[in-house]
Amino acid sequence: MKTEELANPHDAFKAGNIPEAVKHIPDELVDDASVIGSAIKCRERLAQLDEAGLTFVALSFQTHFDSTMSKIREILQS
């Protein structure tokens, strides 16, 4: 499948072209669906999601599992 034929993220991902798939994801969607930043910023964002009725959280660890878990503990304990 040629890059110009990859009309959406699913097609690009299936073709193994992650950089092309990422191009199809709007920044607003990533912002709305992610909790990224400092412990304070993450705590505030999680509080907003809780107020909106969030009932499930999925964690994704790409690298640095131990330091990421440390930050999660910091966020949850404060």
N, CA, C and O atoms as a Tripos MOL2 file, in Angstrom:
@<TRIPOS>MOLECULE
protein
  312   311    78     0     0
PROTEIN
NO_CHARGES

@<TRIPOS>ATOM
      1 N           0.8440   -1.1830    0.0000 N.3       1 MET1
      2 CA          0.0000    0.0000    0.0000 C.3       1 MET1
      3 C           0.8840    1.2390    0.0000 C.2       1 MET1
      4 O           1.7700    1.3620    0.8460 O.2       1 MET1
      5 N           0.6640    2.1440   -0.9180 N.am      2 LYS2
      6 CA          1.4420    3.3760   -1.0170 C.3       2 LYS2
      7 C           0.9660    4.3880    0.0180 C.2       2 LYS2
      8 O          -0.1940    4.3740    0.4300 O.2       2 LYS2
      9 N           1.8800    5.2700    0.4330 N.am      3 THR3
     10 CA          1.5520    6.2830    1.4420 C.3       3 THR3
     11 C           0.3530    7.1170    1.0240 C.2       3 THR3
     12 O          -0.4990    7.4170    1.8600 O.2       3 THR3
     13 N           0.2590    7.5030   -0.2520 N.am      4 GLU4
     14 CA         -0.8580    8.3450   -0.6830 C.3       4 GLU4
     15 C          -2.2010    7.6120   -0.6000 C.2       4 GLU4
     16 O          -3.2560    8.2470   -0.6120 O.2       4 GLU4
     17 N          -2.1640    6.2770   -0.5180 N.am      5 GLU5
     18 CA         -3.3960    5.4990   -0.3970 C.3       5 GLU5
     19 C          -3.8290    5.3570    1.0610 C.2       5 GLU5
     20 O          -4.9330    4.8830    1.3300 O.2       5 GLU5
     21 N          -2.9870    5.7550    1.9930 N.am      6 LEU6
     22 CA         -3.2970    5.6210    3.4120 C.3       6 LEU6
     23 C          -4.1360    6.8140    3.8500 C.2       6 LEU6
     24 O          -3.6070    7.8350    4.2860 O.2       6 LEU6
     25 N          -5.4400    6.6710    3.7280 N.am      7 ALA7
     26 CA         -6.3530    7.7970    3.9170 C.3       7 ALA7
     27 C          -6.7300    8.0400    5.3690 C.2       7 ALA7
     28 O          -7.3340    9.0670    5.6770 O.2       7 ALA7
     29 N          -6.3950    7.1340    6.2630 N.am      8 ASN8
     30 CA         -6.7830    7.3220    7.6540 C.3       8 ASN8
     31 C          -5.7790    6.6100    8.5650 C.2       8 ASN8
     32 O          -4.9580    5.8260    8.0880 O.2       8 ASN8
     33 N          -5.8420    6.8790    9.8690 N.am      9 PRO9
     34 CA         -4.8420    6.2900   10.7640 C.3       9 PRO9
     35 C          -4.9000    4.7720   10.8040 C.2       9 PRO9
     36 O          -3.8660    4.1180   10.9360 O.2       9 PRO9
     37 N          -6.0730    4.2130   10.6930 N.am     10 HIS10
     38 CA         -6.2070    2.7560   10.7430 C.3      10 HIS10
     39 C          -5.4720    2.1030    9.5760 C.2      10 HIS10
     40 O          -4.7290    1.1420    9.7720 O.2      10 HIS10
     41 N          -5.6760    2.6180    8.3690 N.am     11 ASP11
     42 CA         -4.9900    2.0700    7.1940 C.3      11 ASP11
     43 C          -3.4760    2.1940    7.3330 C.2      11 ASP11
     44 O          -2.7350    1.2550    7.0410 O.2      11 ASP11
     45 N          -3.0300    3.3590    7.7810 N.am     12 ALA12
     46 CA         -1.5950    3.5830    7.9270 C.3      12 ALA12
     47 C          -1.0130    2.6620    8.9930 C.2      12 ALA12
     48 O           0.0620    2.0930    8.8030 O.2      12 ALA12
     49 N          -1.7140    2.5130   10.1090 N.am     13 PHE13
     50 CA         -1.2450    1.6440   11.1810 C.3      13 PHE13
     51 C          -1.1710    0.1990   10.7100 C.2      13 PHE13
     52 O          -0.1860   -0.4910   10.9720 O.2      13 PHE13
     53 N          -2.2060   -0.2590   10.0190 N.am     14 LYS14
     54 CA         -2.2130   -1.6270    9.4890 C.3      14 LYS14
     55 C          -1.0640   -1.8560    8.5160 C.2      14 LYS14
     56 O          -0.5260   -2.9600    8.4400 O.2      14 LYS14
     57 N          -0.6870   -0.8280    7.7780 N.am     15 ALA15
     58 CA          0.4150   -0.9320    6.8270 C.3      15 ALA15
     59 C           1.7710   -0.8360    7.5250 C.2      15 ALA15
     60 O           2.8130   -0.9630    6.8820 O.2      15 ALA15
     61 N           1.7570   -0.6150    8.8360 N.am     16 GLY16
     62 CA          3.0020   -0.5070    9.5860 C.3      16 GLY16
     63 C           3.6590    0.8450    9.4990 C.2      16 GLY16
     64 O           4.8350    0.9880    9.8320 O.2      16 GLY16
     65 N           2.9130    1.8450    9.0540 N.am     17 ASN17
     66 CA          3.4720    3.1850    8.8890 C.3      17 ASN17
     67 C           2.9710    4.0760   10.0270 C.2      17 ASN17
     68 O           2.0560    4.8790    9.8450 O.2      17 ASN17
     69 N           3.5820    3.9210   11.1990 N.am     18 ILE18
     70 CA          3.1530    4.6700   12.3850 C.3      18 ILE18
     71 C           3.2920    6.1810   12.1920 C.2      18 ILE18
     72 O           2.3710    6.9140   12.5540 O.2      18 ILE18
     73 N           4.4080    6.6840   11.6350 N.am     19 PRO19
     74 CA          4.4940    8.1370   11.4340 C.3      19 PRO19
     75 C           3.3460    8.6830   10.5750 C.2      19 PRO19
     76 O           2.8330    9.7680   10.8470 O.2      19 PRO19
     77 N           2.9470    7.9470    9.5560 N.am     20 GLU20
     78 CA          1.8220    8.3820    8.7210 C.3      20 GLU20
     79 C           0.5110    8.3160    9.5050 C.2      20 GLU20
     80 O          -0.3340    9.2010    9.3690 O.2      20 GLU20
     81 N           0.3340    7.2860   10.3140 N.am     21 ALA21
     82 CA         -0.8820    7.1550   11.1220 C.3      21 ALA21
     83 C          -1.0250    8.3430   12.0630 C.2      21 ALA21
     84 O          -2.1160    8.8880   12.2280 O.2      21 ALA21
     85 N           0.0790    8.7370   12.6750 N.am     22 VAL22
     86 CA          0.0610    9.8550   13.6260 C.3      22 VAL22
     87 C          -0.3760   11.1530   12.9520 C.2      22 VAL22
     88 O          -1.0350   11.9800   13.5810 O.2      22 VAL22
     89 N          -0.0230   11.3390   11.6980 N.am     23 LYS23
     90 CA         -0.4030   12.5530   10.9700 C.3      23 LYS23
     91 C          -1.9160   12.7200   10.8640 C.2      23 LYS23
     92 O          -2.4040   13.8380   10.7010 O.2      23 LYS23
     93 N          -2.6520   11.6320   10.9530 N.am     24 HIS24
     94 CA         -4.1060   11.6770   10.7930 C.3      24 HIS24
     95 C          -4.8570   11.9040   12.1140 C.2      24 HIS24
     96 O          -6.0810   12.0370   12.1110 O.2      24 HIS24
     97 N          -4.1430   11.9480   13.2280 N.am     25 ILE25
     98 CA         -4.7770   12.1220   14.5320 C.3      25 ILE25
     99 C          -4.7390   13.5980   14.9060 C.2      25 ILE25
    100 O          -3.6560   14.1610   15.0700 O.2      25 ILE25
    101 N          -5.9000   14.2380   15.0440 N.am     26 PRO26
    102 CA         -5.9170   15.6580   15.3980 C.3      26 PRO26
    103 C          -5.3290   15.9070   16.7910 C.2      26 PRO26
    104 O          -5.5600   15.1180   17.7080 O.2      26 PRO26
    105 N          -4.5820   16.9800   16.9550 N.am     27 ASP27
    106 CA         -4.0130   17.3320   18.2460 C.3      27 ASP27
    107 C          -5.0860   17.4410   19.3180 C.2      27 ASP27
    108 O          -4.8560   17.0650   20.4670 O.2      27 ASP27
    109 N          -6.2540   17.9510   18.9530 N.am     28 GLU28
    110 CA         -7.3430   18.1130   19.9160 C.3      28 GLU28
    111 C          -7.7730   16.7730   20.4880 C.2      28 GLU28
    112 O          -8.0920   16.6830   21.6740 O.2      28 GLU28
    113 N          -7.7880   15.7340   19.6690 N.am     29 LEU29
    114 CA         -8.1650   14.4010   20.1410 C.3      29 LEU29
    115 C          -7.1390   13.8830   21.1390 C.2      29 LEU29
    116 O          -7.4950   13.3110   22.1700 O.2      29 LEU29
    117 N          -5.8760   14.0850   20.8280 N.am     30 VAL30
    118 CA         -4.8160   13.6570   21.7430 C.3      30 VAL30
    119 C          -4.9420   14.4130   23.0570 C.2      30 VAL30
    120 O          -4.8500   13.8100   24.1270 O.2      30 VAL30
    121 N          -5.1490   15.7170   22.9930 N.am     31 ASP31
    122 CA         -5.2980   16.5190   24.2110 C.3      31 ASP31
    123 C          -6.4970   16.0650   25.0400 C.2      31 ASP31
    124 O          -6.4110   15.9740   26.2650 O.2      31 ASP31
    125 N          -7.6070   15.7820   24.3740 N.am     32 ASP32
    126 CA         -8.8160   15.3660   25.0820 C.3      32 ASP32
    127 C          -8.7020   13.9780   25.6990 C.2      32 ASP32
    128 O          -9.3480   13.6860   26.7050 O.2      32 ASP32
    129 N          -7.8860   13.1300   25.0990 N.am     33 ALA33
    130 CA         -7.8180   11.7320   25.5270 C.3      33 ALA33
    131 C          -6.5580   11.4050   26.3280 C.2      33 ALA33
    132 O          -6.3230   10.2420   26.6540 O.2      33 ALA33
    133 N          -5.7550   12.4050   26.6450 N.am     34 SER34
    134 CA         -4.4790   12.1470   27.3150 C.3      34 SER34
    135 C          -4.3540   12.9350   28.6070 C.2      34 SER34
    136 O          -4.9770   13.9820   28.7880 O.2      34 SER34
    137 N          -3.5390   12.4060   29.4890 N.am     35 VAL35
    138 CA         -3.1490   13.1150   30.7010 C.3      35 VAL35
    139 C          -1.6320   13.1020   30.6930 C.2      35 VAL35
    140 O          -0.9980   12.0940   31.0040 O.2      35 VAL35
    141 N          -1.0620   14.2470   30.3290 N.am     36 ILE36
    142 CA          0.3850   14.3480   30.1650 C.3      36 ILE36
    143 C           0.8500   15.6490   30.7960 C.2      36 ILE36
    144 O           0.2090   16.6870   30.6300 O.2      36 ILE36
    145 N           1.9540   15.6010   31.5130 N.am     37 GLY37
    146 CA          2.5150   16.8190   32.0670 C.3      37 GLY37
    147 C           3.0810   16.6050   33.4540 C.2      37 GLY37
    148 O           3.3540   15.4750   33.8600 O.2      37 GLY37
    149 N           3.2550   17.6980   34.1770 N.am     38 SER38
    150 CA          3.7720   17.6280   35.5430 C.3      38 SER38
    151 C           2.7470   16.9480   36.4420 C.2      38 SER38
    152 O           1.5900   16.7660   36.0640 O.2      38 SER38
    153 N           3.1960   16.5740   37.6430 N.am     39 ALA39
    154 CA          2.2830   15.9340   38.5910 C.3      39 ALA39
    155 C           1.0780   16.8260   38.8750 C.2      39 ALA39
    156 O          -0.0550   16.3470   38.9330 O.2      39 ALA39
    157 N           1.3220   18.1080   39.0490 N.am     40 ILE40
    158 CA          0.2180   19.0390   39.3250 C.3      40 ILE40
    159 C          -0.7440   19.1080   38.1410 C.2      40 ILE40
    160 O          -1.9610   19.0450   38.3200 O.2      40 ILE40
    161 N          -0.1980   19.2380   36.9390 N.am     41 LYS41
    162 CA         -1.0460   19.3070   35.7410 C.3      41 LYS41
    163 C          -1.8410   18.0160   35.5540 C.2      41 LYS41
    164 O          -3.0190   18.0550   35.2020 O.2      41 LYS41
    165 N          -1.1980   16.8800   35.7880 N.am     42 CYS42
    166 CA         -1.9040   15.6020   35.6500 C.3      42 CYS42
    167 C          -3.0090   15.4670   36.6890 C.2      42 CYS42
    168 O          -4.1040   14.9980   36.3780 O.2      42 CYS42
    169 N          -2.7270   15.8740   37.9120 N.am     43 ARG43
    170 CA         -3.7300   15.8210   38.9810 C.3      43 ARG43
    171 C          -4.9390   16.6780   38.6180 C.2      43 ARG43
    172 O          -6.0800   16.2530   38.7990 O.2      43 ARG43
    173 N          -4.6910   17.8830   38.1060 N.am     44 GLU44
    174 CA         -5.7860   18.7750   37.7010 C.3      44 GLU44
    175 C          -6.5930   18.1690   36.5570 C.2      44 GLU44
    176 O          -7.8230   18.2210   36.5650 O.2      44 GLU44
    177 N          -5.9030   17.5980   35.5760 N.am     45 ARG45
    178 CA         -6.5900   17.0030   34.4220 C.3      45 ARG45
    179 C          -7.4180   15.7850   34.8510 C.2      45 ARG45
    180 O          -8.5420   15.6010   34.3840 O.2      45 ARG45
    181 N          -6.8630   14.9590   35.7350 N.am     46 LEU46
    182 CA         -7.6160   13.8040   36.2290 C.3      46 LEU46
    183 C          -8.8420   14.2530   37.0110 C.2      46 LEU46
    184 O          -9.8910   13.6130   36.9350 O.2      46 LEU46
    185 N          -8.7250   15.3430   37.7610 N.am     47 ALA47
    186 CA         -9.8780   15.8760   38.4970 C.3      47 ALA47
    187 C         -10.9590   16.3350   37.5210 C.2      47 ALA47
    188 O         -12.1440   16.1040   37.7570 O.2      47 ALA47
    189 N         -10.5590   16.9820   36.4250 N.am     48 GLN48
    190 CA        -11.5400   17.3980   35.4050 C.3      48 GLN48
    191 C         -12.2360   16.1870   34.7990 C.2      48 GLN48
    192 O         -13.4530   16.1900   34.6180 O.2      48 GLN48
    193 N         -11.4710   15.1630   34.4880 N.am     49 LEU49
    194 CA        -12.0550   13.9570   33.9050 C.3      49 LEU49
    195 C         -12.9790   13.2500   34.9010 C.2      49 LEU49
    196 O         -14.0140   12.7090   34.5150 O.2      49 LEU49
    197 N         -12.6030   13.2560   36.1730 N.am     50 ASP50
    198 CA        -13.4470   12.6770   37.2200 C.3      50 ASP50
    199 C         -14.7740   13.4270   37.3040 C.2      50 ASP50
    200 O         -15.8370   12.8120   37.3830 O.2      50 ASP50
    201 N         -14.7070   14.7490   37.2860 N.am     51 GLU51
    202 CA        -15.9260   15.5670   37.3230 C.3      51 GLU51
    203 C         -16.8070   15.3250   36.0990 C.2      51 GLU51
    204 O         -18.0290   15.4470   36.1760 O.2      51 GLU51
    205 N         -16.1880   14.9840   34.9780 N.am     52 ALA52
    206 CA        -16.9370   14.7200   33.7480 C.3      52 ALA52
    207 C         -17.5280   13.3150   33.7280 C.2      52 ALA52
    208 O         -18.2830   12.9720   32.8190 O.2      52 ALA52
    209 N         -17.1820   12.4880   34.7410 N.am     53 GLY53
    210 CA        -17.7610   11.1530   34.8230 C.3      53 GLY53
    211 C         -16.8330   10.0210   34.4050 C.2      53 GLY53
    212 O         -17.2960    8.9050   34.1690 O.2      53 GLY53
    213 N         -15.5420   10.2850   34.3080 N.am     54 LEU54
    214 CA        -14.5900    9.2400   33.9500 C.3      54 LEU54
    215 C         -14.7150    8.0640   34.9060 C.2      54 LEU54
    216 O         -14.7480    8.2490   36.1230 O.2      54 LEU54
    217 N         -14.7840    6.8600   34.3610 N.am     55 THR55
    218 CA        -14.8890    5.6710   35.2040 C.3      55 THR55
    219 C         -13.7780    4.6620   34.9340 C.2      55 THR55
    220 O         -13.7030    3.6340   35.6080 O.2      55 THR55
    221 N         -12.9180    4.9390   33.9600 N.am     56 PHE56
    222 CA        -11.8760    3.9840   33.5920 C.3      56 PHE56
    223 C         -10.6470    4.7320   33.0970 C.2      56 PHE56
    224 O         -10.7600    5.7030   32.3490 O.2      56 PHE56
    225 N          -9.4830    4.2780   33.5150 N.am     57 VAL57
    226 CA         -8.2290    4.8770   33.0650 C.3      57 VAL57
    227 C          -7.3390    3.7630   32.5230 C.2      57 VAL57
    228 O          -7.1820    2.7240   33.1640 O.2      57 VAL57
    229 N          -6.7650    3.9760   31.3600 N.am     58 ALA58
    230 CA         -5.7930    3.0400   30.7830 C.3      58 ALA58
    231 C          -4.4290    3.7010   30.8080 C.2      58 ALA58
    232 O          -4.2830    4.8500   30.3920 O.2      58 ALA58
    233 N          -3.4460    2.9900   31.2860 N.am     59 LEU59
    234 CA         -2.0890    3.5120   31.3520 C.3      59 LEU59
    235 C          -1.2580    2.9040   30.2330 C.2      59 LEU59
    236 O          -1.3780    1.7180   29.9250 O.2      59 LEU59
    237 N          -0.4200    3.7280   29.6360 N.am     60 SER60
    238 CA          0.4640    3.2590   28.5790 C.3      60 SER60
    239 C           1.8920    3.6120   28.9460 C.2      60 SER60
    240 O           2.2170    4.7800   29.1580 O.2      60 SER60
    241 N           2.7300    2.6130   29.0200 N.am     61 PHE61
    242 CA          4.1280    2.8170   29.3620 C.3      61 PHE61
    243 C           4.9820    2.4900   28.1390 C.2      61 PHE61
    244 O           5.1550    1.3230   27.7890 O.2      61 PHE61
    245 N           5.5020    3.5080   27.5060 N.am     62 GLN62
    246 CA          6.3620    3.2810   26.3570 C.3      62 GLN62
    247 C           7.7920    2.9780   26.8000 C.2      62 GLN62
    248 O           8.4530    2.1040   26.2400 O.2      62 GLN62
    249 N           8.2530    3.6960   27.7920 N.am     63 THR63
    250 CA          9.6150    3.5070   28.3100 C.3      63 THR63
    251 C           9.6410    3.9640   29.7600 C.2      63 THR63
    252 O           8.6690    4.5330   30.2570 O.2      63 THR63
    253 N          10.7300    3.7180   30.4200 N.am     64 HIS64
    254 CA         10.9770    4.2320   31.7770 C.3      64 HIS64
    255 C           9.8710    3.8450   32.7610 C.2      64 HIS64
    256 O           9.3340    4.7040   33.4610 O.2      64 HIS64
    257 N           9.5350    2.5710   32.8150 N.am     65 PHE65
    258 CA          8.4370    2.1060   33.6590 C.3      65 PHE65
    259 C           8.6090    2.5330   35.1210 C.2      65 PHE65
    260 O           7.6710    3.0590   35.7200 O.2      65 PHE65
    261 N           9.7820    2.3140   35.6940 N.am     66 ASP66
    262 CA          9.9870    2.6220   37.1110 C.3      66 ASP66
    263 C           9.7940    4.0950   37.4240 C.2      66 ASP66
    264 O           9.1290    4.4360   38.4020 O.2      66 ASP66
    265 N          10.3680    4.9800   36.6040 N.am     67 SER67
    266 CA         10.2130    6.4140   36.8780 C.3      67 SER67
    267 C           8.7800    6.8610   36.6140 C.2      67 SER67
    268 O           8.2820    7.7670   37.2820 O.2      67 SER67
    269 N           8.1230    6.2410   35.6600 N.am     68 THR68
    270 CA          6.7170    6.5730   35.3970 C.3      68 THR68
    271 C           5.8510    6.1700   36.5860 C.2      68 THR68
    272 O           4.9800    6.9340   37.0030 O.2      68 THR68
    273 N           6.0810    4.9830   37.1350 N.am     69 MET69
    274 CA          5.3050    4.5390   38.2990 C.3      69 MET69
    275 C           5.5460    5.4560   39.4850 C.2      69 MET69
    276 O           4.6250    5.7330   40.2540 O.2      69 MET69
    277 N           6.7640    5.9250   39.6390 N.am     70 SER70
    278 CA          7.0740    6.8580   40.7170 C.3      70 SER70
    279 C           6.2480    8.1350   40.5730 C.2      70 SER70
    280 O           5.7110    8.6450   41.5560 O.2      70 SER70
    281 N           6.1480    8.6480   39.3460 N.am     71 LYS71
    282 CA          5.3670    9.8640   39.0960 C.3      71 LYS71
    283 C           3.8750    9.6070   39.3420 C.2      71 LYS71
    284 O           3.1800   10.4690   39.8790 O.2      71 LYS71
    285 N           3.3870    8.4380   38.9540 N.am     72 ILE72
    286 CA          1.9740    8.1180   39.1900 C.3      72 ILE72
    287 C           1.6850    8.0850   40.6790 C.2      72 ILE72
    288 O           0.6590    8.6000   41.1250 O.2      72 ILE72
    289 N           2.5860    7.4800   41.4570 N.am     73 ARG73
    290 CA          2.4050    7.4800   42.9190 C.3      73 ARG73
    291 C           2.3490    8.9140   43.4520 C.2      73 ARG73
    292 O           1.5220    9.2330   44.3060 O.2      73 ARG73
    293 N           3.2360    9.7760   42.9390 N.am     74 GLU74
    294 CA          3.2670   11.1780   43.3650 C.3      74 GLU74
    295 C           1.9360   11.8680   43.0580 C.2      74 GLU74
    296 O           1.4120   12.6180   43.8830 O.2      74 GLU74
    297 N           1.4030   11.6110   41.8810 N.am     75 ILE75
    298 CA          0.1340   12.2240   41.4760 C.3      75 ILE75
    299 C          -1.0100   11.7450   42.3730 C.2      75 ILE75
    300 O          -1.8330   12.5450   42.8180 O.2      75 ILE75
    301 N          -1.0570   10.4560   42.6320 N.am     76 LEU76
    302 CA         -2.1740    9.8880   43.3880 C.3      76 LEU76
    303 C          -2.1070   10.1790   44.8800 C.2      76 LEU76
    304 O          -3.1440   10.2190   45.5410 O.2      76 LEU76
    305 N          -0.9290   10.3800   45.4190 N.am     77 GLN77
    306 CA         -0.7840   10.5910   46.8520 C.3      77 GLN77
    307 C          -1.0010   12.0470   47.2540 C.2      77 GLN77
    308 O          -1.2140   12.3180   48.4360 O.2      77 GLN77
    309 N          -0.9580   12.9450   46.3640 N.am     78 SER78
    310 CA         -1.0880   14.3660   46.7200 C.3      78 SER78
    311 C          -2.5340   14.7950   46.7600 C.2      78 SER78
    312 O          -2.8260   15.9570   47.0420 O.2      78 SER78
@<TRIPOS>BOND
     1     1     2 1
     2     2     3 1
     3     3     4 2
     4     3     5 am
     5     5     6 1
     6     6     7 1
     7     7     8 2
     8     7     9 am
     9     9    10 1
    10    10    11 1
    11    11    12 2
    12    11    13 am
    13    13    14 1
    14    14    15 1
    15    15    16 2
    16    15    17 am
    17    17    18 1
    18    18    19 1
    19    19    20 2
    20    19    21 am
    21    21    22 1
    22    22    23 1
    23    23    24 2
    24    23    25 am
    25    25    26 1
    26    26    27 1
    27    27    28 2
    28    27    29 am
    29    29    30 1
    30    30    31 1
    31    31    32 2
    32    31    33 am
    33    33    34 1
    34    34    35 1
    35    35    36 2
    36    35    37 am
    37    37    38 1
    38    38    39 1
    39    39    40 2
    40    39    41 am
    41    41    42 1
    42    42    43 1
    43    43    44 2
    44    43    45 am
    45    45    46 1
    46    46    47 1
    47    47    48 2
    48    47    49 am
    49    49    50 1
    50    50    51 1
    51    51    52 2
    52    51    53 am
    53    53    54 1
    54    54    55 1
    55    55    56 2
    56    55    57 am
    57    57    58 1
    58    58    59 1
    59    59    60 2
    60    59    61 am
    61    61    62 1
    62    62    63 1
    63    63    64 2
    64    63    65 am
    65    65    66 1
    66    66    67 1
    67    67    68 2
    68    67    69 am
    69    69    70 1
    70    70    71 1
    71    71    72 2
    72    71    73 am
    73    73    74 1
    74    74    75 1
    75    75    76 2
    76    75    77 am
    77    77    78 1
    78    78    79 1
    79    79    80 2
    80    79    81 am
    81    81    82 1
    82    82    83 1
    83    83    84 2
    84    83    85 am
    85    85    86 1
    86    86    87 1
    87    87    88 2
    88    87    89 am
    89    89    90 1
    90    90    91 1
    91    91    92 2
    92    91    93 am
    93    93    94 1
    94    94    95 1
    95    95    96 2
    96    95    97 am
    97    97    98 1
    98    98    99 1
    99    99   100 2
   100    99   101 am
   101   101   102 1
   102   102   103 1
   103   103   104 2
   104   103   105 am
   105   105   106 1
   106   106   107 1
   107   107   108 2
   108   107   109 am
   109   109   110 1
   110   110   111 1
   111   111   112 2
   112   111   113 am
   113   113   114 1
   114   114   115 1
   115   115   116 2
   116   115   117 am
   117   117   118 1
   118   118   119 1
   119   119   120 2
   120   119   121 am
   121   121   122 1
   122   122   123 1
   123   123   124 2
   124   123   125 am
   125   125   126 1
   126   126   127 1
   127   127   128 2
   128   127   129 am
   129   129   130 1
   130   130   131 1
   131   131   132 2
   132   131   133 am
   133   133   134 1
   134   134   135 1
   135   135   136 2
   136   135   137 am
   137   137   138 1
   138   138   139 1
   139   139   140 2
   140   139   141 am
   141   141   142 1
   142   142   143 1
   143   143   144 2
   144   143   145 am
   145   145   146 1
   146   146   147 1
   147   147   148 2
   148   147   149 am
   149   149   150 1
   150   150   151 1
   151   151   152 2
   152   151   153 am
   153   153   154 1
   154   154   155 1
   155   155   156 2
   156   155   157 am
   157   157   158 1
   158   158   159 1
   159   159   160 2
   160   159   161 am
   161   161   162 1
   162   162   163 1
   163   163   164 2
   164   163   165 am
   165   165   166 1
   166   166   167 1
   167   167   168 2
   168   167   169 am
   169   169   170 1
   170   170   171 1
   171   171   172 2
   172   171   173 am
   173   173   174 1
   174   174   175 1
   175   175   176 2
   176   175   177 am
   177   177   178 1
   178   178   179 1
   179   179   180 2
   180   179   181 am
   181   181   182 1
   182   182   183 1
   183   183   184 2
   184   183   185 am
   185   185   186 1
   186   186   187 1
   187   187   188 2
   188   187   189 am
   189   189   190 1
   190   190   191 1
   191   191   192 2
   192   191   193 am
   193   193   194 1
   194   194   195 1
   195   195   196 2
   196   195   197 am
   197   197   198 1
   198   198   199 1
   199   199   200 2
   200   199   201 am
   201   201   202 1
   202   202   203 1
   203   203   204 2
   204   203   205 am
   205   205   206 1
   206   206   207 1
   207   207   208 2
   208   207   209 am
   209   209   210 1
   210   210   211 1
   211   211   212 2
   212   211   213 am
   213   213   214 1
   214   214   215 1
   215   215   216 2
   216   215   217 am
   217   217   218 1
   218   218   219 1
   219   219   220 2
   220   219   221 am
   221   221   222 1
   222   222   223 1
   223   223   224 2
   224   223   225 am
   225   225   226 1
   226   226   227 1
   227   227   228 2
   228   227   229 am
   229   229   230 1
   230   230   231 1
   231   231   232 2
   232   231   233 am
   233   233   234 1
   234   234   235 1
   235   235   236 2
   236   235   237 am
   237   237   238 1
   238   238   239 1
   239   239   240 2
   240   239   241 am
   241   241   242 1
   242   242   243 1
   243   243   244 2
   244   243   245 am
   245   245   246 1
   246   246   247 1
   247   247   248 2
   248   247   249 am
   249   249   250 1
   250   250   251 1
   251   251   252 2
   252   251   253 am
   253   253   254 1
   254   254   255 1
   255   255   256 2
   256   255   257 am
   257   257   258 1
   258   258   259 1
   259   259   260 2
   260   259   261 am
   261   261   262 1
   262   262   263 1
   263   263   264 2
   264   263   265 am
   265   265   266 1
   266   266   267 1
   267   267   268 2
   268   267   269 am
   269   269   270 1
   270   270   271 1
   271   271   272 2
   272   271   273 am
   273   273   274 1
   274   274   275 1
   275   275   276 2
   276   275   277 am
   277   277   278 1
   278   278   279 1
   279   279   280 2
   280   279   281 am
   281   281   282 1
   282   282   283 1
   283   283   284 2
   284   283   285 am
   285   285   286 1
   286   286   287 1
   287   287   288 2
   288   287   289 am
   289   289   290 1
   290   290   291 1
   291   291   292 2
   292   291   293 am
   293   293   294 1
   294   294   295 1
   295   295   296 2
   296   295   297 am
   297   297   298 1
   298   298   299 1
   299   299   300 2
   300   299   301 am
   301   301   302 1
   302   302   303 1
   303   303   304 2
   304   303   305 am
   305   305   306 1
   306   306   307 1
   307   307   308 2
   308   307   309 am
   309   309   310 1
   310   310   311 1
   311   311   312 2
@<TRIPOS>SUBSTRUCTURE
     1 MET1         2 RESIDUE 1 A MET
     2 LYS2         6 RESIDUE 1 A LYS
     3 THR3        10 RESIDUE 1 A THR
     4 GLU4        14 RESIDUE 1 A GLU
     5 GLU5        18 RESIDUE 1 A GLU
     6 LEU6        22 RESIDUE 1 A LEU
     7 ALA7        26 RESIDUE 1 A ALA
     8 ASN8        30 RESIDUE 1 A ASN
     9 PRO9        34 RESIDUE 1 A PRO
    10 HIS10       38 RESIDUE 1 A HIS
    11 ASP11       42 RESIDUE 1 A ASP
    12 ALA12       46 RESIDUE 1 A ALA
    13 PHE13       50 RESIDUE 1 A PHE
    14 LYS14       54 RESIDUE 1 A LYS
    15 ALA15       58 RESIDUE 1 A ALA
    16 GLY16       62 RESIDUE 1 A GLY
    17 ASN17       66 RESIDUE 1 A ASN
    18 ILE18       70 RESIDUE 1 A ILE
    19 PRO19       74 RESIDUE 1 A PRO
    20 GLU20       78 RESIDUE 1 A GLU
    21 ALA21       82 RESIDUE 1 A ALA
    22 VAL22       86 RESIDUE 1 A VAL
    23 LYS23       90 RESIDUE 1 A LYS
    24 HIS24       94 RESIDUE 1 A HIS
    25 ILE25       98 RESIDUE 1 A ILE
    26 PRO26      102 RESIDUE 1 A PRO
    27 ASP27      106 RESIDUE 1 A ASP
    28 GLU28      110 RESIDUE 1 A GLU
    29 LEU29      114 RESIDUE 1 A LEU
    30 VAL30      118 RESIDUE 1 A VAL
    31 ASP31      122 RESIDUE 1 A ASP
    32 ASP32      126 RESIDUE 1 A ASP
    33 ALA33      130 RESIDUE 1 A ALA
    34 SER34      134 RESIDUE 1 A SER
    35 VAL35      138 RESIDUE 1 A VAL
    36 ILE36      142 RESIDUE 1 A ILE
    37 GLY37      146 RESIDUE 1 A GLY
    38 SER38      150 RESIDUE 1 A SER
    39 ALA39      154 RESIDUE 1 A ALA
    40 ILE40      158 RESIDUE 1 A ILE
    41 LYS41      162 RESIDUE 1 A LYS
    42 CYS42      166 RESIDUE 1 A CYS
    43 ARG43      170 RESIDUE 1 A ARG
    44 GLU44      174 RESIDUE 1 A GLU
    45 ARG45      178 RESIDUE 1 A ARG
    46 LEU46      182 RESIDUE 1 A LEU
    47 ALA47      186 RESIDUE 1 A ALA
    48 GLN48      190 RESIDUE 1 A GLN
    49 LEU49      194 RESIDUE 1 A LEU
    50 ASP50      198 RESIDUE 1 A ASP
    51 GLU51      202 RESIDUE 1 A GLU
    52 ALA52      206 RESIDUE 1 A ALA
    53 GLY53      210 RESIDUE 1 A GLY
    54 LEU54      214 RESIDUE 1 A LEU
    55 THR55      218 RESIDUE 1 A THR
    56 PHE56      222 RESIDUE 1 A PHE
    57 VAL57      226 RESIDUE 1 A VAL
    58 ALA58      230 RESIDUE 1 A ALA
    59 LEU59      234 RESIDUE 1 A LEU
    60 SER60      238 RESIDUE 1 A SER
    61 PHE61      242 RESIDUE 1 A PHE
    62 GLN62      246 RESIDUE 1 A GLN
    63 THR63      250 RESIDUE 1 A THR
    64 HIS64      254 RESIDUE 1 A HIS
    65 PHE65      258 RESIDUE 1 A PHE
    66 ASP66      262 RESIDUE 1 A ASP
    67 SER67      266 RESIDUE 1 A SER
    68 THR68      270 RESIDUE 1 A THR
    69 MET69      274 RESIDUE 1 A MET
    70 SER70      278 RESIDUE 1 A SER
    71 LYS71      282 RESIDUE 1 A LYS
    72 ILE72      286 RESIDUE 1 A ILE
    73 ARG73      290 RESIDUE 1 A ARG
    74 GLU74      294 RESIDUE 1 A GLU
    75 ILE75      298 RESIDUE 1 A ILE
    76 LEU76      302 RESIDUE 1 A LEU
    77 GLN77      306 RESIDUE 1 A GLN
    78 SER78      310 RESIDUE 1 A SER
